[in-house]
Amino acid sequence: MKTEWQKFMDLLNEMFKAPVRNSRDIIILLGLYGEYIANYLLEKRCSTGLEKINSQDIKLKILFELKEISESEYDVFSKLNTIRNKYAHKLELTQTEVNSVINSMKDITINWDEKNEDPQSLEKTMREKPFLKFQLACVTKIGYFLTKIGREKGEEIKQTIIFDIKINDKIEKFKIM
C-alpha cells in the first residue's frame, strides 16, 4: 500500500506532465490533501468530538489558534478550501466567480526556497500565472506537512522533490522539501 507521501508524488507527476489536467480536478485533489492534513493535525491534539466539526474552515481556525499551522499556512489552506468549495459545488463558474478565484490566487505569498534558481525571477513570472503560483503554494505547504506526518508515522521520506515546470516556452526547475 502506498504512503500518503507516495500518493502525493504521483499527484505531482500527474499535475505537471503534459497534457495538464483541468484546474477543477487539480483544486479538488489538492483540497483533499488539505483536509487530510487538517484532520490528522486535529486528531493528534483532540481525542474526542472531532466528528462534530464538519467545516474545514473551522478546523483551520482551530489549528491556527492552537499554533499547529502558521499564518501563511492558514492563508494557503483557507484559500484552497474556499476555491475548492466553489469548484466542487457548481457545475460551471460564472466569469465573476472565475475572476474572484483568480484574484484570491494572486494574493498568495510563496516563500521561495533559496535552493530554487533565482527566486525573484520565479516570483515575477508567477505574477502572470496566478493559477500556477497558487498550485505551487499549495504543493509546497502540503509537501511540508506530508513530510512531517510521514516521519511521525515512521515512513521513509525523500526530502527534496525536484520537478520541471513549463512556463511559457521555458522550463523552470522547482524544488520543494
DAVEN-V170206 format. One record per helix or strand. SS is the DSSP state (~ for helix, > for strand). FROM is the first residue (numbers start at 1). LEN is the number of residues. Records with the same first field share a line. If there is no record, write none. Layout:
SS->FROM-LEN + FROM-LEN
This chain:
~->4-13 + 23-23 + 50-3 + 56-10 + 71-18 + 95-12 + 119-9 + 130-23
>->161-7 + 170-7
